[in-house]
Amino acid sequence: MIEAEATEALARRFEALPRLLEKDDDLRGRGAALGTTCLIGIGAIPFLVTLEHGMRLSLARGPHLMRAWRFAVRGSALGWERFWQAPPPPGWHDLFALAKRGEMTIEGDLHPFVAHLQVMKDLLALPRRIAEA
């Protein structure tokens, strides 16, 4: 039960992503060429994230049946919780470090993810700002 409550709290934090992105002119500018739909898994809670060119972002909380996405980034509740700490502990600071630990998976058509790697890393790290406040 505690893990489900922790995952729900992390999902609510992730739901602030559009508002956080709206306040970050630099990130929106760097991601202006990115347009894709991806799946972000916060523990057992999936989110379909649509990024339109110009970094307009929309979230749809799942589960989603038969919805298309290009790539998925799925992490455990522990992985996201540590990744969003400000600052994150060593070894929990990067998506690939989390994948190496077994706390995250990155799958699907990775071309848009890798082509815009720093933008995606910075976008998924935005919820850290909630901890910083």
C-alpha positions in Angstrom: 0.0 0.0 0.0 2.8 2.4 0.9 4.5 1.8 -2.5 1.2 2.6 -4.3 0.8 5.8 -2.4 4.4 6.8 -3.2 3.9 6.0 -6.9 0.7 8.1 -6.9 2.6 11.1 -5.3 5.3 10.8 -8.0 2.6 10.6 -10.7 1.1 13.8 -9.4 4.5 15.4 -9.4 5.0 14.4 -13.0 1.6 15.8 -13.9 3.1 19.3 -13.2 5.4 18.8 -16.3 3.4 21.0 -18.7 3.4 23.9 -16.2 7.1 23.5 -15.5 7.9 23.4 -19.2 5.8 26.5 -19.8 8.1 28.4 -17.4 11.4 27.3 -19.1 12.0 29.4 -22.2 15.4 28.0 -22.7 14.3 24.4 -22.8 11.3 25.2 -25.1 13.7 26.9 -27.5 16.2 24.0 -27.5 13.4 21.6 -28.1 11.6 23.5 -30.8 12.3 20.9 -33.5 11.1 18.0 -31.4 7.7 16.5 -32.2 6.9 13.0 -30.9 4.6 10.9 -28.7 6.3 8.8 -26.0 5.2 6.7 -23.1 6.6 7.6 -19.7 6.1 5.1 -16.9 6.1 6.2 -13.3 6.1 2.9 -11.5 2.9 1.2 -12.7 1.3 4.4 -13.9 1.8 5.1 -17.7 1.6 8.6 -19.2 1.3 9.3 -22.9 3.3 12.4 -23.6 2.8 14.3 -26.8 5.4 16.9 -27.7 4.5 19.2 -30.6 7.1 21.2 -32.4 7.7 24.3 -30.4 7.6 22.2 -27.2 3.8 22.3 -26.6 3.3 19.4 -24.3 0.2 17.4 -23.4 -0.1 14.5 -20.9 -2.7 11.7 -20.8 -2.6 9.4 -17.8 -3.2 5.8 -18.6 -3.7 3.0 -18.9 -3.9 3.4 -22.7 -5.3 0.7 -24.9 -3.9 0.6 -28.5 -2.3 4.0 -28.4 0.8 4.5 -30.5 4.1 5.9 -29.1 7.6 6.1 -30.6 9.6 5.3 -27.5 9.1 4.6 -23.8 11.0 5.6 -20.7 9.8 3.5 -17.8 11.2 3.7 -14.3 10.5 2.3 -10.9 9.0 4.6 -8.2 12.4 4.4 -6.4 14.2 5.4 -9.6 12.0 8.5 -10.3 12.0 9.5 -6.6 15.8 9.5 -6.4 16.2 11.0 -10.0 14.0 14.0 -8.9 15.8 14.7 -5.7 17.6 18.1 -5.8 20.4 17.2 -6.2 20.0 13.5 -7.0 22.5 11.2 -5.3 25.4 9.9 -7.3 24.4 7.1 -9.7 20.7 8.3 -9.7 21.3 11.6 -11.6 20.9 10.4 -15.2 18.5 8.3 -17.2 21.2 6.0 -18.5 22.7 5.6 -15.0 19.2 4.5 -13.8 19.0 2.0 -16.8 22.4 0.6 -15.8 21.0 0.1 -12.2 18.0 -1.7 -13.5 15.6 1.0 -12.2 14.7 2.3 -15.7 14.2 1.0 -19.2 14.3 2.9 -22.5 12.7 1.1 -25.4 11.1 1.5 -28.8 12.2 3.7 -31.7 15.0 5.5 -30.0 15.8 7.9 -32.9 13.8 10.9 -31.7 15.0 10.2 -28.1 18.7 10.1 -29.0 18.4 12.9 -31.6 17.1 15.2 -28.9 18.8 13.5 -26.0 19.7 16.5 -23.9 16.3 18.1 -24.3 14.6 14.8 -23.3 17.0 14.5 -20.2 16.3 18.0 -19.2 12.5 17.6 -19.8 12.3 14.5 -17.7 14.4 16.2 -14.9 12.0 19.2 -14.6 10.1 17.7 -11.7 13.3 18.2 -9.6 12.3 21.9 -9.5 9.4 21.0 -7.3 11.8 19.6 -4.7 14.0 22.6 -5.0 11.2 25.0 -4.2 
